[in-house]
């Protein structure tokens, strides 16, 4: 997630409680009534790092372990981030910089790591940021160094012949920050490699998890590579019509499943920015300014969208959702975990969302997202394939 450096800065500030929008907006006192709440692990704080994808992805896996009766686990983001950044650097160099190198990532990076590298518990590595004298992650200096280094290697015009040691040099930078990666994990009297820890101890099968989305520029009930920068591994997502996409999310939660949620959080009506503690879609959205465009020659400089009111929110259609994606109004910003459903005083259903910005706001690190907001601003979700309603899974060819 986190497509641009500008947005990354906004999220990092949000993680420390320093956003002007959050501090100036009045706190909301809306009381929600829980309909269904599935167990999750504790709220974490990604602090000054673009690692929401790691925290949400592993937070989802931790919730899966709870659902499976495996107990509570705290999995190590540092292990995952190290492997992901080393792989992404390699891809950036091999594509001469055409694949972006940044702090962001995707949910598939989590699944890929579990399958190919394994995972370790949090206490198998130093606490985030501790080796640099910080109490949490702070990537300000780390990212400046690694981005410059990888950028120089990827630019053949400036680097000439690529150094045979460039990966070792980058590895040293990351190991100095994250610490040494353990070769084995000891649980009781048994030792596991990180991959054995995933399969033999935790009992996880990475192939059980799939990505779902809903867009019209690819056929429904097929798979396609979601065209976002942080999908640098070019992972595929199954494509569903919006009504079935929403049905899957609602059904999953009501049947005891959580899922990882990738969404746009830059809108003024997103919970942290509006001071309300919940995300919703106003019935009237701003018009698109077409000044300077060819379309303005025929239809004027302002494009009016079709707005349909429903209990104070915009009714989200497949067309509205697609237009927002095509116009970069919905962007790949942030990863979170959806784990429950609640209703507001008017009886409208909201999803319950676990965030990774620490204990903030009136809901202490979580917030509520309306069904309209989720329908409009979801980029994709990562979910266990068994959580998909059987008729929909059949259409997708998932067994």
KASUL-V639561 format. One line per field, one symbol per residue. phi: phi as a letter, one per 20 degrees, with the letter a starting at -180 (. if undefined). psi: psi as a letter, one per 40 degrees, with the letter a starting at -180 (. if undefined). burial: I if it has 24 or more other C-alpha atoms within 12 Angstrom, else O. A space follows every 50 residues. Layout:
phi=???
psi=???
burial=???
This chain:
phi=.mfcfffgfffffffdmdfffffefffedgdddfebcefceffdcflebe dgfffffffffffffffemenecdeefgfffgffffffffffffdlnfef dbffacffgffffgfdcnbcfgfecgfgnffdndebgbegfgffffffff ffffeffeemffffdfffffgfffffeeofefebcecmeddcfgffffee efmedgffdcdcbbbeecffmcdbefecfeefemfecfddfgffffffff fgffdnddbecdbeceffefgfeemenbdbcgfddffeedgneffffdcn eceeefddeblncffedgffffffffemedcedbdbcecaccdegenfec eecedcdmecmfdlncbdcffffffedfeacdbfffffggffgffemed
psi=agdiddddddddddeefehdddddiiiiehhihhdhhiiiiihihebgif fddddddddddddddddefeahihihddddddddddddddddddefedhi hieiaidddddddddddaiiideeiiihedeeeieihheddddddddddd ddddgddddbhhheedddddddddddddihhidihhhbeiiiiddddddd ddfihdeehihiagieeiiifiiihhgidefeefiiihhiiddddddddd dddeeeiiihhhihfeideidddeedeihihidhiiihheheidddddei ehhhihhhihfeihhhidddddddddefdhigdihahheihiiideehhi ihhhiffagiieefeiiihiddddddehdiihihdeehhddddddefh.
burial=IIIIOOIIIIIIIIIIIOOOIIOOOOOOOOOIOOOIIIIIIIIIIIIIII IIIIIIIIIIIIIIIIIOOOOOIIIIIIIIIIIIIIIIIIIIIOOOIOII IIIIIIIIIIIIIIIIIIIIIIOIIIIIIOOOOOOIIIIOOIIOOIIOII IIIIOOOOOOOOOOOIIOOIIOIIIOIIIOIIOOIOOOOOOIIIIIIIOO IIOIIIOOIIIIIIIIOOOIIIIIIIIIIIIIIOIIIIIIIIIIIIIIII IIIIIIIIIIIIIIIIIIIIIIIIIIIIIIIIOOIOOOOOOOOOOOOOOO OOOOOOOOOOOOIIIIIIOIIIOIIOOOIIIIIIIIIIIIIIIIOOOIII IIIIIIIIOIIOIOIIIIIIIIIIIIIIIIIIIIIIIIIOOIIOOIOIO
